[in-house]
Amino acid sequence: MYIKELTNNEFEQFTNSYPLNSLFQTKEYAFVMNHQGYDSKFIGLINNNKIIAATLIIIEKHHGYSYAYAPRGFLINYNDENLYNIFNDEIKKFLGDQGIVAVKLSPIIVKNIYDSNKNSYYINTNYSNIYNYIKKLDYHHYGYNNFFEAQRPRFEAVINLDIGPQKLFNNIDKSFRTKIRTAKKNGIYVRKGNIEDVNILYNQVKDKYPRNLKYLTDMYEIFGKEGKSDLYIARLDTKKYLINSQNKYENTYHISQNINYKLSEQKNSFNLINNKLDIDNKLENYKLKLVNATKMIEQYPDGIDLASILVIKNKEQVHMIIDGYDINYRYLNAKHLLLWELIKKYSEEGYKIFNLGGVSNILIDDNKYVGLNDFKTNFGAYFVEYMGDLEVITNNKLYIIHNNPIKRLMKKKSA
């Protein structure tokens, strides 16, 4: 067996046929990172003229040394310890000879899977064996981080799409189903975006997302060349919203007047007084919404883009790269409707998995990401826990020389 650098086509043929896969281990992702200033290589382990393991390596160059990342880890059978030993020896030598000091990876090694109620229903019985033999190969494990300190999230929220749209909708929390229906009644609809709409997404996420506009644009364009990217926007029809707001106000006003009439006949009716207070509160709320709807149609007669989602399709999976919304109109629940419409769409198209992306440790309730976790839980997602970040030195001499700069590099979020 030996290591060699693969062509784009060789790597793509391997990834298309290999059972373990990730959008971050594709030629398209390599091209995206090239545009971000990284070098890249496709590396394969060859046995009898056949590729039996491979990886995309992203290379970041600094003064006097280079550091490598294997996004979502190597494409290899981690249960085969002997195979991994051979691959590890070969790739360390290959990268070390090219002046690369170390490689970092967040492998797709599942530790546990939890249902939407946070109960573990799958435990990888071979996990401890994999973890132990990798550690013996001088890999440094960065620990079981609970939040988003790792190269890639250690926990991901996932939805099985193959149960069909009706069951998928029924699995959504009741309060979210109500928000979805209300959003639609308010005149929110989903439209497919194009390259010009990436700016909408970026403006909605730029304050919380570490990547720049070019990264999002490249993800959309490069994966989109083969139809693998989709951008969808939830847009409010301000005319329909105004009409719906008027109808709610007028209907509630008539109910209020009717109760006033009944109170004139039954002045001491406790139930009527309570109903009157409740209806008056609703009437005041609908009045404020009507005022806002009037202002919105004056300012945005053609509608407002309220929420957006960029997804990448890879084999039978759909991966949500990033989603955003206009915080000024969060009360309209456009994001809820948008995500549901995409879940339904991709289920009907035959995709098997919708990966909603990272969450923090779901077993910790008291953390600043509880809202993010709950949002994905309420869509009926289950949760996959991975091993976390690993690092292995590939050139000891250079690593020792540049030890302190490398440590600083490791603290920042990477490829």
SULQUIMO-V810337 format. One record per residue. N is the residue number from 1. SS is DSSP state (a for helix, b for strand, c for the rest). Layout:
n:ss
N:SS
N:SS
//
This chain:
n:ss
1:c
2:b
3:b
4:b
5:b
6:c
7:c
8:a
9:a
10:a
11:a
12:a
13:a
14:a
15:a
16:a
17:a
18:c
19:c
20:c
21:c
22:c
23:c
24:c
25:c
26:c
27:a
28:a
29:a
30:a
31:a
32:a
33:a
34:a
35:a
36:c
37:c
38:c
39:b
40:b
41:b
42:b
43:b
44:b
45:b
46:b
47:b
48:c
49:c
50:b
51:b
52:b
53:b
54:b
55:b
56:b
57:b
58:b
59:b
60:b
61:b
62:b
63:c
64:c
65:b
66:b
67:b
68:b
69:b
70:b
71:c
72:c
73:c
74:c
75:b
76:c
77:c
78:c
79:c
80:c
81:a
82:a
83:a
84:a
85:a
86:a
87:a
88:a
89:a
90:a
91:a
92:a
93:a
94:a
95:a
96:a
97:a
98:c
99:c
100:b
101:b
102:b
103:b
104:b
105:b
106:c
107:c
108:c
109:c
110:b
111:b
112:b
113:b
114:b
115:c
116:c
117:c
118:c
119:c
120:b
121:b
122:b
123:b
124:c
125:c
126:c
127:a
128:a
129:a
130:a
131:a
132:a
133:a
134:a
135:a
136:a
137:c
138:c
139:c
140:b
141:b
142:c
143:c
144:c
145:c
146:c
147:c
148:c
149:c
150:c
151:c
152:c
153:c
154:c
155:b
156:b
157:b
158:b
159:b
160:b
161:c
162:c
163:c
164:c
165:a
166:a
167:a
168:a
169:a
170:a
171:c
172:c
173:c
174:a
175:a
176:a
177:a
178:a
179:a
180:a
181:a
182:a
183:a
184:a
185:a
186:c
187:c
188:b
189:b
190:b
191:b
192:b
193:c
194:c
195:a
196:a
197:a
198:a
199:a
200:a
201:a
202:a
203:a
204:a
205:a
206:c
207:c
208:c
209:c
210:c
211:c
212:c
213:a
214:a
215:a
216:a
217:a
218:a
219:a
220:a
221:a
222:a
223:a
224:a
225:c
226:c
227:c
228:c
229:b
230:b
231:b
232:b
233:b
234:b
235:b
236:b
237:c
238:a
239:a
240:a
241:a
242:a
243:a
244:a
245:a
246:a
247:a
248:a
249:a
250:a
251:a
252:a
253:a
254:a
255:a
256:a
257:a
258:a
259:a
260:a
261:a
262:a
263:a
264:a
265:a
266:c
267:c
268:c
269:c
270:a
271:a
272:a
273:a
274:a
275:a
276:a
277:a
278:a
279:a
280:a
281:a
282:a
283:a
284:a
285:a
286:a
287:a
288:a
289:a
290:a
291:a
292:a
293:a
294:a
295:a
296:a
297:a
298:a
299:a
300:c
301:c
302:c
303:c
304:b
305:b
306:b
307:b
308:b
309:b
310:b
311:b
312:b
313:b
314:b
315:c
316:c
317:b
318:b
319:b
320:b
321:b
322:b
323:b
324:b
325:b
326:c
327:a
328:a
329:a
330:a
331:a
332:a
333:c
334:a
335:a
336:a
337:a
338:a
339:a
340:a
341:a
342:a
343:a
344:a
345:a
346:a
347:a
348:a
349:c
350:c
351:c
352:c
353:b
354:b
355:b
356:b
357:b
358:b
359:b
360:c
361:c
362:c
363:c
364:c
365:c
366:c
367:c
368:c
369:c
370:a
371:a
372:a
373:a
374:a
375:a
376:a
377:a
378:c
379:c
380:c
381:c
382:b
383:b
384:b
385:b
386:b
387:c
388:c
389:c
390:b
391:b
392:b
393:b
394:c
395:c
396:a
397:a
398:a
399:a
400:a
401:a
402:c
403:a
404:a
405:a
406:a
407:a
408:a
409:a
410:a
411:c
412:c
413:c
414:c
415:c
//
